[in-house]
Structure formats: C-alpha cells, structure tokens
Amino acid sequence: MIIEHAVFYIHKEKQSEFEIAFKEAAALIAATAGYRSHTLNKSIENDGKYFIFVEWDTVESHMEGFMQSPRFQQFVALMDPFLEKAEMEHLETKQRS
C-alpha cells in the first residue's frame, strides 16, 4: 500500500464550495481499481490549506489507473476553480500504530 499526499491551497472565499465539490471529486477517485480510502483534512493554522491522503494499492493504481483515465480530467475540472496551487507526492508507510 502507498499513500498519495496532496496539498491543496484553496481560495479563502471558496472553501465551503470546495468541500462540497470535493465529495463529488472523491467519488471519481474511489471508482478507480486499487483505491482503498481517503481523507480530506483542513489545516487549523493555515486557512485555506487542505491535506488529502489517498491510500492506493500501488503507485501505478494512482498514476496509471486514475491519472490516465477520463475520471482524472473530470476531477481536474471540478477542483480547478478552487485551487490557488496544489502539490502531490507518494509516501510509503514505514511504521503504524
């Protein structure tokens, strides 16, 4: 299992709309083979900063199964109006309790 870690910086006046739109966008992610689960987390210290963690079976599940699918273009269309910028990387869990 790997974790996709994304950071979305959302326009301050659009945060409530973003959270609603993300529910629809998350359904696109969840429809991908290799998807396990996700969380959407909002920073307490930095208004407008959101952390998304998506658990995937493999990096390929995300990069090929989702990002090269038509669902990814739909995801981008839903998220783009809210984003100031976004960052993404893959993590490998080494310890868990």
Biopython code that builds the backbone (N, CA, C, O; Angstrom):
import numpy as np
from Bio.PDB.StructureBuilder import StructureBuilder

atoms = [
    (1, "MET", "N", (0.839, -1.176, 0.000)),
    (1, "MET", "CA", (0.000, 0.000, 0.000)),
    (1, "MET", "C", (0.885, 1.241, 0.000)),
    (1, "MET", "O", (1.931, 1.270, 0.650)),
    (2, "ILE", "N", (0.460, 2.256, -0.729)),
    (2, "ILE", "CA", (1.131, 3.555, -0.722)),
    (2, "ILE", "C", (0.092, 4.630, -0.415)),
    (2, "ILE", "O", (-1.113, 4.396, -0.509)),
    (3, "ILE", "N", (0.579, 5.798, -0.049)),
    (3, "ILE", "CA", (-0.303, 6.923, 0.256)),
    (3, "ILE", "C", (0.036, 8.072, -0.680)),
    (3, "ILE", "O", (1.184, 8.510, -0.764)),
    (4, "GLU", "N", (-0.968, 8.542, -1.371)),
    (4, "GLU", "CA", (-0.839, 9.788, -2.140)),
    (4, "GLU", "C", (-1.095, 10.916, -1.156)),
    (4, "GLU", "O", (-2.133, 10.938, -0.494)),
    (5, "HIS", "N", (-0.169, 11.845, -1.052)),
    (5, "HIS", "CA", (-0.308, 13.002, -0.174)),
    (5, "HIS", "C", (-0.401, 14.234, -1.063)),
    (5, "HIS", "O", (0.547, 14.568, -1.774)),
    (6, "ALA", "N", (-1.525, 14.896, -1.022)),
    (6, "ALA", "CA", (-1.717, 16.113, -1.811)),
    (6, "ALA", "C", (-2.000, 17.279, -0.876)),
    (6, "ALA", "O", (-2.655, 17.121, 0.154)),
    (7, "VAL", "N", (-1.505, 18.435, -1.245)),
    (7, "VAL", "CA", (-1.795, 19.669, -0.523)),
    (7, "VAL", "C", (-2.481, 20.598, -1.511)),
    (7, "VAL", "O", (-1.933, 20.914, -2.567)),
    (8, "PHE", "N", (-3.679, 21.031, -1.160)),
    (8, "PHE", "CA", (-4.440, 21.965, -1.986)),
    (8, "PHE", "C", (-4.536, 23.288, -1.240)),
    (8, "PHE", "O", (-4.932, 23.327, -0.075)),
    (9, "TYR", "N", (-4.178, 24.353, -1.908)),
    (9, "TYR", "CA", (-4.335, 25.701, -1.377)),
    (9, "TYR", "C", (-5.572, 26.287, -2.048)),
    (9, "TYR", "O", (-5.595, 26.500, -3.260)),
    (10, "ILE", "N", (-6.596, 26.543, -1.244)),
    (10, "ILE", "CA", (-7.913, 26.929, -1.750)),
    (10, "ILE", "C", (-8.156, 28.416, -1.508)),
    (10, "ILE", "O", (-7.863, 28.943, -0.435)),
    (11, "HIS", "N", (-8.696, 29.078, -2.525)),
    (11, "HIS", "CA", (-9.081, 30.483, -2.366)),
    (11, "HIS", "C", (-9.966, 30.611, -1.123)),
    (11, "HIS", "O", (-10.930, 29.862, -0.965)),
    (12, "LYS", "N", (-9.645, 31.539, -0.263)),
    (12, "LYS", "CA", (-10.324, 31.655, 1.032)),
    (12, "LYS", "C", (-11.840, 31.814, 0.915)),
    (12, "LYS", "O", (-12.589, 31.276, 1.730)),
    (13, "GLU", "N", (-12.283, 32.544, -0.089)),
    (13, "GLU", "CA", (-13.724, 32.780, -0.230)),
    (13, "GLU", "C", (-14.459, 31.585, -0.838)),
    (13, "GLU", "O", (-15.684, 31.617, -0.957)),
    (14, "LYS", "N", (-13.741, 30.543, -1.223)),
    (14, "LYS", "CA", (-14.366, 29.396, -1.892)),
    (14, "LYS", "C", (-14.246, 28.091, -1.108)),
    (14, "LYS", "O", (-14.522, 27.025, -1.659)),
    (15, "GLN", "N", (-13.846, 28.145, 0.150)),
    (15, "GLN", "CA", (-13.585, 26.925, 0.900)),
    (15, "GLN", "C", (-14.823, 26.058, 1.102)),
    (15, "GLN", "O", (-14.747, 24.840, 0.945)),
    (16, "SER", "N", (-15.942, 26.648, 1.441)),
    (16, "SER", "CA", (-17.168, 25.857, 1.642)),
    (16, "SER", "C", (-17.595, 25.173, 0.352)),
    (16, "SER", "O", (-17.973, 24.002, 0.361)),
    (17, "GLU", "N", (-17.535, 25.900, -0.751)),
    (17, "GLU", "CA", (-17.880, 25.316, -2.053)),
    (17, "GLU", "C", (-16.916, 24.189, -2.419)),
    (17, "GLU", "O", (-17.324, 23.162, -2.962)),
    (18, "PHE", "N", (-15.632, 24.394, -2.117)),
    (18, "PHE", "CA", (-14.631, 23.360, -2.394)),
    (18, "PHE", "C", (-14.962, 22.068, -1.649)),
    (18, "PHE", "O", (-14.917, 20.987, -2.236)),
    (19, "GLU", "N", (-15.290, 22.173, -0.372)),
    (19, "GLU", "CA", (-15.580, 20.981, 0.427)),
    (19, "GLU", "C", (-16.771, 20.213, -0.136)),
    (19, "GLU", "O", (-16.784, 18.982, -0.099)),
    (20, "ILE", "N", (-17.754, 20.912, -0.648)),
    (20, "ILE", "CA", (-18.909, 20.255, -1.279)),
    (20, "ILE", "C", (-18.481, 19.597, -2.587)),
    (20, "ILE", "O", (-18.826, 18.444, -2.846)),
    (21, "ALA", "N", (-17.734, 20.322, -3.405)),
    (21, "ALA", "CA", (-17.285, 19.785, -4.696)),
    (21, "ALA", "C", (-16.344, 18.600, -4.514)),
    (21, "ALA", "O", (-16.317, 17.694, -5.347)),
    (22, "PHE", "N", (-15.571, 18.602, -3.425)),
    (22, "PHE", "CA", (-14.633, 17.500, -3.217)),
    (22, "PHE", "C", (-15.365, 16.175, -3.004)),
    (22, "PHE", "O", (-14.841, 15.121, -3.364)),
    (23, "LYS", "N", (-16.555, 16.213, -2.432)),
    (23, "LYS", "CA", (-17.329, 14.969, -2.271)),
    (23, "LYS", "C", (-17.585, 14.321, -3.631)),
    (23, "LYS", "O", (-17.455, 13.106, -3.776)),
    (24, "GLU", "N", (-17.944, 15.123, -4.612)),
    (24, "GLU", "CA", (-18.165, 14.606, -5.967)),
    (24, "GLU", "C", (-16.848, 14.143, -6.589)),
    (24, "GLU", "O", (-16.792, 13.091, -7.226)),
    (25, "ALA", "N", (-15.799, 14.929, -6.402)),
    (25, "ALA", "CA", (-14.490, 14.573, -6.948)),
    (25, "ALA", "C", (-13.956, 13.287, -6.319)),
    (25, "ALA", "O", (-13.334, 12.473, -7.002)),
    (26, "ALA", "N", (-14.196, 13.103, -5.028)),
    (26, "ALA", "CA", (-13.721, 11.904, -4.333)),
    (26, "ALA", "C", (-14.378, 10.644, -4.881)),
    (26, "ALA", "O", (-13.759, 9.580, -4.896)),
    (27, "ALA", "N", (-15.614, 10.751, -5.327)),
    (27, "ALA", "CA", (-16.289, 9.591, -5.926)),
    (27, "ALA", "C", (-15.577, 9.150, -7.202)),
    (27, "ALA", "O", (-15.562, 7.961, -7.523)),
    (28, "LEU", "N", (-14.993, 10.089, -7.924)),
    (28, "LEU", "CA", (-14.226, 9.752, -9.128)),
    (28, "LEU", "C", (-12.962, 8.977, -8.762)),
    (28, "LEU", "O", (-12.586, 8.026, -9.447)),
    (29, "ILE", "N", (-12.319, 9.390, -7.686)),
    (29, "ILE", "CA", (-11.125, 8.682, -7.214)),
    (29, "ILE", "C", (-11.506, 7.273, -6.763)),
    (29, "ILE", "O", (-10.857, 6.292, -7.125)),
    (30, "ALA", "N", (-12.562, 7.194, -5.972)),
    (30, "ALA", "CA", (-12.978, 5.915, -5.380)),
    (30, "ALA", "C", (-13.397, 4.887, -6.424)),
    (30, "ALA", "O", (-13.394, 3.689, -6.140)),
    (31, "ALA", "N", (-13.753, 5.327, -7.610)),
    (31, "ALA", "CA", (-14.181, 4.411, -8.675)),
    (31, "ALA", "C", (-13.000, 3.738, -9.376)),
    (31, "ALA", "O", (-13.197, 2.951, -10.301)),
    (32, "THR", "N", (-11.782, 4.042, -8.945)),
    (32, "THR", "CA", (-10.575, 3.524, -9.592)),
    (32, "THR", "C", (-10.117, 2.226, -8.938)),
    (32, "THR", "O", (-10.088, 2.121, -7.712)),
    (33, "ALA", "N", (-9.761, 1.249, -9.748)),
    (33, "ALA", "CA", (-9.196, 0.000, -9.225)),
    (33, "ALA", "C", (-7.919, 0.318, -8.461)),
    (33, "ALA", "O", (-7.088, 1.095, -8.932)),
    (34, "GLY", "N", (-7.764, -0.274, -7.297)),
    (34, "GLY", "CA", (-6.593, -0.032, -6.468)),
    (34, "GLY", "C", (-6.793, 1.032, -5.410)),
    (34, "GLY", "O", (-5.930, 1.212, -4.551)),
    (35, "TYR", "N", (-7.919, 1.747, -5.451)),
    (35, "TYR", "CA", (-8.254, 2.735, -4.418)),
    (35, "TYR", "C", (-8.632, 1.994, -3.145)),
    (35, "TYR", "O", (-9.320, 0.975, -3.198)),
    (36, "ARG", "N", (-8.183, 2.503, -1.997)),
    (36, "ARG", "CA", (-8.539, 1.910, -0.704)),
    (36, "ARG", "C", (-9.382, 2.853, 0.156)),
    (36, "ARG", "O", (-10.453, 2.473, 0.629)),
    (37, "SER", "N", (-8.901, 4.075, 0.357)),
    (37, "SER", "CA", (-9.626, 5.038, 1.195)),
    (37, "SER", "C", (-8.998, 6.417, 1.014)),
    (37, "SER", "O", (-7.950, 6.564, 0.384)),
    (38, "HIS", "N", (-9.660, 7.420, 1.578)),
    (38, "HIS", "CA", (-9.082, 8.766, 1.543)),
    (38, "HIS", "C", (-9.571, 9.576, 2.734)),
    (38, "HIS", "O", (-10.579, 9.248, 3.360)),
    (39, "THR", "N", (-8.837, 10.637, 3.032)),
    (39, "THR", "CA", (-9.282, 11.634, 4.000)),
    (39, "THR", "C", (-9.012, 13.018, 3.421)),
    (39, "THR", "O", (-8.045, 13.224, 2.688)),
    (40, "LEU", "N", (-9.880, 13.952, 3.763)),
    (40, "LEU", "CA", (-9.695, 15.368, 3.442)),
    (40, "LEU", "C", (-9.541, 16.079, 4.775)),
    (40, "LEU", "O", (-10.418, 15.984, 5.633)),
    (41, "ASN", "N", (-8.441, 16.787, 4.958)),
    (41, "ASN", "CA", (-8.125, 17.434, 6.229)),
    (41, "ASN", "C", (-7.831, 18.906, 5.989)),
    (41, "ASN", "O", (-7.104, 19.257, 5.059)),
    (42, "LYS", "N", (-8.400, 19.770, 6.831)),
    (42, "LYS", "CA", (-8.170, 21.212, 6.713)),
    (42, "LYS", "C", (-7.210, 21.662, 7.807)),
    (42, "LYS", "O", (-7.369, 21.296, 8.972)),
    (43, "SER", "N", (-6.225, 22.447, 7.430)),
    (43, "SER", "CA", (-5.263, 22.965, 8.397)),
    (43, "SER", "C", (-5.951, 23.895, 9.391)),
    (43, "SER", "O", (-6.801, 24.705, 9.020)),
    (44, "ILE", "N", (-5.573, 23.767, 10.639)),
    (44, "ILE", "CA", (-6.070, 24.670, 11.677)),
    (44, "ILE", "C", (-5.258, 25.966, 11.666)),
    (44, "ILE", "O", (-5.807, 27.052, 11.855)),
    (45, "GLU", "N", (-3.957, 25.843, 11.446)),
    (45, "GLU", "CA", (-3.077, 27.009, 11.499)),
    (45, "GLU", "C", (-3.055, 27.831, 10.217)),
    (45, "GLU", "O", (-2.814, 29.038, 10.266)),
    (46, "ASN", "N", (-3.299, 27.206, 9.078)),
    (46, "ASN", "CA", (-3.179, 27.893, 7.788)),
    (46, "ASN", "C", (-4.499, 27.837, 7.026)),
    (46, "ASN", "O", (-4.810, 26.846, 6.365)),
    (47, "ASP", "N", (-5.258, 28.905, 7.129)),
    (47, "ASP", "CA", (-6.568, 28.963, 6.487)),
    (47, "ASP", "C", (-6.431, 28.768, 4.976)),
    (47, "ASP", "O", (-5.604, 29.405, 4.324)),
    (48, "GLY", "N", (-7.249, 27.888, 4.448)),
    (48, "GLY", "CA", (-7.234, 27.647, 3.013)),
    (48, "GLY", "C", (-6.320, 26.519, 2.580)),
    (48, "GLY", "O", (-6.234, 26.216, 1.390)),
    (49, "LYS", "N", (-5.632, 25.890, 3.529)),
    (49, "LYS", "CA", (-4.708, 24.796, 3.207)),
    (49, "LYS", "C", (-5.358, 23.471, 3.605)),
    (49, "LYS", "O", (-5.748, 23.269, 4.755)),
    (50, "TYR", "N", (-5.461, 22.575, 2.620)),
    (50, "TYR", "CA", (-6.078, 21.264, 2.830)),
    (50, "TYR", "C", (-5.076, 20.164, 2.505)),
    (50, "TYR", "O", (-4.283, 20.282, 1.571)),
    (51, "PHE", "N", (-5.126, 19.102, 3.288)),
    (51, "PHE", "CA", (-4.293, 17.925, 3.070)),
    (51, "PHE", "C", (-5.198, 16.764, 2.683)),
    (51, "PHE", "O", (-6.174, 16.473, 3.375)),
    (52, "ILE", "N", (-4.877, 16.110, 1.590)),
    (52, "ILE", "CA", (-5.640, 14.948, 1.130)),
    (52, "ILE", "C", (-4.703, 13.748, 1.175)),
    (52, "ILE", "O", (-3.599, 13.789, 0.631)),
    (53, "PHE", "N", (-5.149, 12.692, 1.821)),
    (53, "PHE", "CA", (-4.404, 11.441, 1.875)),
    (53, "PHE", "C", (-5.258, 10.374, 1.214)),
    (53, "PHE", "O", (-6.384, 10.121, 1.642)),
    (54, "VAL", "N", (-4.728, 9.747, 0.174)),
    (54, "VAL", "CA", (-5.441, 8.675, -0.521)),
    (54, "VAL", "C", (-4.592, 7.416, -0.433)),
    (54, "VAL", "O", (-3.422, 7.419, -0.816)),
    (55, "GLU", "N", (-5.183, 6.347, 0.071)),
    (55, "GLU", "CA", (-4.487, 5.066, 0.117)),
    (55, "GLU", "C", (-4.768, 4.305, -1.173)),
    (55, "GLU", "O", (-5.918, 4.139, -1.580)),
    (56, "TRP", "N", (-3.684, 3.844, -1.809)),
    (56, "TRP", "CA", (-3.749, 3.081, -3.053)),
    (56, "TRP", "C", (-3.012, 1.764, -2.868)),
    (56, "TRP", "O", (-2.134, 1.655, -2.012)),
    (57, "ASP", "N", (-3.363, 0.773, -3.661)),
    (57, "ASP", "CA", (-2.614, -0.485, -3.652)),
    (57, "ASP", "C", (-1.178, -0.259, -4.106)),
    (57, "ASP", "O", (-0.241, -0.783, -3.502)),
    (58, "THR", "N", (-1.004, 0.526, -5.180)),
    (58, "THR", "CA", (0.317, 0.779, -5.764)),
    (58, "THR", "C", (0.367, 2.196, -6.323)),
    (58, "THR", "O", (-0.670, 2.833, -6.509)),
    (59, "VAL", "N", (1.563, 2.683, -6.588)),
    (59, "VAL", "CA", (1.728, 3.979, -7.259)),
    (59, "VAL", "C", (1.049, 3.929, -8.625)),
    (59, "VAL", "O", (0.432, 4.904, -9.051)),
    (60, "GLU", "N", (1.164, 2.788, -9.310)),
    (60, "GLU", "CA", (0.561, 2.638, -10.635)),
    (60, "GLU", "C", (-0.964, 2.750, -10.586)),
    (60, "GLU", "O", (-1.581, 3.253, -11.525)),
    (61, "SER", "N", (-1.571, 2.280, -9.490)),
    (61, "SER", "CA", (-3.029, 2.428, -9.348)),
    (61, "SER", "C", (-3.422, 3.893, -9.467)),
    (61, "SER", "O", (-4.425, 4.231, -10.095)),
    (62, "HIS", "N", (-2.618, 4.758, -8.857)),
    (62, "HIS", "CA", (-2.894, 6.184, -8.903)),
    (62, "HIS", "C", (-2.470, 6.806, -10.230)),
    (62, "HIS", "O", (-3.269, 7.448, -10.912)),
    (63, "MET", "N", (-1.198, 6.607, -10.589)),
    (63, "MET", "CA", (-0.627, 7.308, -11.736)),
    (63, "MET", "C", (-1.171, 6.818, -13.077)),
    (63, "MET", "O", (-1.351, 7.616, -13.997)),
    (64, "GLU", "N", (-1.430, 5.537, -13.196)),
    (64, "GLU", "CA", (-1.952, 4.994, -14.452)),
    (64, "GLU", "C", (-3.465, 4.784, -14.379)),
    (64, "GLU", "O", (-4.205, 5.195, -15.273)),
    (65, "GLY", "N", (-3.909, 4.142, -13.307)),
    (65, "GLY", "CA", (-5.331, 3.827, -13.193)),
    (65, "GLY", "C", (-6.223, 5.045, -13.077)),
    (65, "GLY", "O", (-7.308, 5.078, -13.659)),
    (66, "PHE", "N", (-5.778, 6.053, -12.329)),
    (66, "PHE", "CA", (-6.599, 7.252, -12.155)),
    (66, "PHE", "C", (-6.143, 8.401, -13.048)),
    (66, "PHE", "O", (-6.941, 8.945, -13.811)),
    (67, "MET", "N", (-4.879, 8.772, -12.962)),
    (67, "MET", "CA", (-4.429, 9.988, -13.653)),
    (67, "MET", "C", (-4.440, 9.866, -15.171)),
    (67, "MET", "O", (-4.431, 10.884, -15.864)),
    (68, "GLN", "N", (-4.458, 8.662, -15.699)),
    (68, "GLN", "CA", (-4.530, 8.493, -17.148)),
    (68, "GLN", "C", (-5.936, 8.102, -17.605)),
    (68, "GLN", "O", (-6.133, 7.666, -18.739)),
    (69, "SER", "N", (-6.906, 8.264, -16.706)),
    (69, "SER", "CA", (-8.290, 7.916, -17.045)),
    (69, "SER", "C", (-9.108, 9.179, -17.315)),
    (69, "SER", "O", (-8.698, 10.273, -16.929)),
    (70, "PRO", "N", (-10.256, 9.039, -17.970)),
    (70, "PRO", "CA", (-11.147, 10.189, -18.167)),
    (70, "PRO", "C", (-11.641, 10.778, -16.842)),
    (70, "PRO", "O", (-11.971, 11.962, -16.774)),
    (71, "ARG", "N", (-11.694, 9.952, -15.786)),
    (71, "ARG", "CA", (-12.129, 10.451, -14.476)),
    (71, "ARG", "C", (-11.191, 11.542, -13.962)),
    (71, "ARG", "O", (-11.631, 12.460, -13.269)),
    (72, "PHE", "N", (-9.904, 11.448, -14.295)),
    (72, "PHE", "CA", (-8.957, 12.463, -13.831)),
    (72, "PHE", "C", (-9.272, 13.825, -14.442)),
    (72, "PHE", "O", (-9.194, 14.842, -13.754)),
    (73, "GLN", "N", (-9.622, 13.856, -15.709)),
    (73, "GLN", "CA", (-9.983, 15.130, -16.345)),
    (73, "GLN", "C", (-11.225, 15.727, -15.691)),
    (73, "GLN", "O", (-11.318, 16.944, -15.534)),
    (74, "GLN", "N", (-12.177, 14.884, -15.310)),
    (74, "GLN", "CA", (-13.363, 15.351, -14.590)),
    (74, "GLN", "C", (-12.966, 15.898, -13.219)),
    (74, "GLN", "O", (-13.469, 16.935, -12.786)),
    (75, "PHE", "N", (-12.058, 15.192, -12.541)),
    (75, "PHE", "CA", (-11.561, 15.619, -11.238)),
    (75, "PHE", "C", (-10.928, 17.008, -11.340)),
    (75, "PHE", "O", (-11.226, 17.891, -10.536)),
    (76, "VAL", "N", (-10.068, 17.193, -12.317)),
    (76, "VAL", "CA", (-9.399, 18.485, -12.517)),
    (76, "VAL", "C", (-10.429, 19.583, -12.789)),
    (76, "VAL", "O", (-10.323, 20.681, -12.243)),
    (77, "ALA", "N", (-11.410, 19.295, -13.618)),
    (77, "ALA", "CA", (-12.443, 20.290, -13.929)),
    (77, "ALA", "C", (-13.222, 20.701, -12.679)),
    (77, "ALA", "O", (-13.601, 21.864, -12.537)),
    (78, "LEU", "N", (-13.459, 19.755, -11.777)),
    (78, "LEU", "CA", (-14.172, 20.063, -10.536)),
    (78, "LEU", "C", (-13.313, 20.870, -9.564)),
    (78, "LEU", "O", (-13.818, 21.772, -8.896)),
    (79, "MET", "N", (-12.036, 20.558, -9.480)),
    (79, "MET", "CA", (-11.151, 21.173, -8.489)),
    (79, "MET", "C", (-10.535, 22.493, -8.942)),
    (79, "MET", "O", (-10.303, 23.378, -8.119)),
    (80, "ASP", "N", (-10.271, 22.635, -10.221)),
    (80, "ASP", "CA", (-9.535, 23.785, -10.739)),
    (80, "ASP", "C", (-10.101, 25.150, -10.334)),
    (80, "ASP", "O", (-9.313, 26.046, -10.032)),
    (81, "PRO", "N", (-11.418, 25.356, -10.310)),
    (81, "PRO", "CA", (-11.933, 26.681, -9.946)),
    (81, "PRO", "C", (-11.592, 27.119, -8.516)),
    (81, "PRO", "O", (-11.681, 28.304, -8.193)),
    (82, "PHE", "N", (-11.206, 26.176, -7.672)),
    (82, "PHE", "CA", (-10.956, 26.481, -6.266)),
    (82, "PHE", "C", (-9.477, 26.622, -5.918)),
    (82, "PHE", "O", (-9.135, 27.195, -4.883)),
    (83, "LEU", "N", (-8.605, 26.106, -6.773)),
    (83, "LEU", "CA", (-7.190, 25.975, -6.436)),
    (83, "LEU", "C", (-6.375, 27.235, -6.690)),
    (83, "LEU", "O", (-6.457, 27.846, -7.755)),
    (84, "GLU", "N", (-5.583, 27.612, -5.681)),
    (84, "GLU", "CA", (-4.515, 28.586, -5.887)),
    (84, "GLU", "C", (-3.284, 27.836, -6.379)),
    (84, "GLU", "O", (-2.609, 28.266, -7.314)),
    (85, "LYS", "N", (-3.003, 26.701, -5.730)),
    (85, "LYS", "CA", (-1.935, 25.808, -6.173)),
    (85, "LYS", "C", (-2.138, 24.450, -5.512)),
    (85, "LYS", "O", (-2.906, 24.314, -4.559)),
    (86, "ALA", "N", (-1.439, 23.453, -6.034)),
    (86, "ALA", "CA", (-1.534, 22.096, -5.496)),
    (86, "ALA", "C", (-0.168, 21.430, -5.569)),
    (86, "ALA", "O", (0.639, 21.717, -6.453)),
    (87, "GLU", "N", (0.070, 20.535, -4.619)),
    (87, "GLU", "CA", (1.294, 19.735, -4.576)),
    (87, "GLU", "C", (0.892, 18.287, -4.341)),
    (87, "GLU", "O", (-0.141, 18.019, -3.728)),
    (88, "MET", "N", (1.714, 17.342, -4.831)),
    (88, "MET", "CA", (1.396, 15.932, -4.645)),
    (88, "MET", "C", (2.673, 15.116, -4.602)),
    (88, "MET", "O", (3.633, 15.398, -5.319)),
    (89, "GLU", "N", (2.672, 14.090, -3.742)),
    (89, "GLU", "CA", (3.764, 13.129, -3.685)),
    (89, "GLU", "C", (3.224, 11.809, -3.154)),
    (89, "GLU", "O", (2.123, 11.750, -2.608)),
    (90, "HIS", "N", (4.012, 10.752, -3.320)),
    (90, "HIS", "CA", (3.634, 9.432, -2.830)),
    (90, "HIS", "C", (4.483, 9.080, -1.616)),
    (90, "HIS", "O", (5.681, 9.359, -1.572)),
    (91, "LEU", "N", (3.838, 8.466, -0.637)),
    (91, "LEU", "CA", (4.505, 8.092, 0.605)),
    (91, "LEU", "C", (4.432, 6.588, 0.805)),
    (91, "LEU", "O", (3.476, 5.932, 0.389)),
    (92, "GLU", "N", (5.451, 6.064, 1.443)),
    (92, "GLU", "CA", (5.485, 4.658, 1.822)),
    (92, "GLU", "C", (5.461, 4.603, 3.348)),
    (92, "GLU", "O", (6.332, 5.180, 3.998)),
    (93, "THR", "N", (4.489, 3.928, 3.919)),
    (93, "THR", "CA", (4.378, 3.817, 5.368)),
    (93, "THR", "C", (5.462, 2.883, 5.894)),
    (93, "THR", "O", (5.606, 1.756, 5.420)),
    (94, "LYS", "N", (6.217, 3.359, 6.872)),
    (94, "LYS", "CA", (7.279, 2.563, 7.484)),
    (94, "LYS", "C", (6.894, 2.073, 8.879)),
    (94, "LYS", "O", (7.342, 1.012, 9.314)),
    (95, "GLN", "N", (6.067, 2.845, 9.574)),
    (95, "GLN", "CA", (5.593, 2.441, 10.895)),
    (95, "GLN", "C", (4.168, 2.921, 11.070)),
    (95, "GLN", "O", (3.786, 3.981, 10.573)),
    (96, "ARG", "N", (3.390, 2.128, 11.783)),
    (96, "ARG", "CA", (2.000, 2.484, 12.059)),
    (96, "ARG", "C", (1.631, 1.885, 13.405)),
    (96, "ARG", "O", (2.038, 0.767, 13.723)),
    (97, "SER", "N", (0.869, 2.616, 14.190)),
    (97, "SER", "CA", (0.445, 2.054, 15.474)),
    (97, "SER", "C", (-1.045, 2.201, 15.647)),
    (97, "SER", "O", (-1.592, 1.786, 16.668)),
]
sb = StructureBuilder()
sb.init_structure("model")
sb.init_model(0)
sb.init_chain("A")
sb.init_seg("    ")
for serial, (resi, resn, name, xyz) in enumerate(atoms, 1):
    if name == "N":
        sb.init_residue(resn, " ", resi, " ")
    sb.init_atom(name, np.array(xyz, "f"), 0.0, 1.0, " ", f" {name:<3s}", serial, name[0])
structure = sb.get_structure()
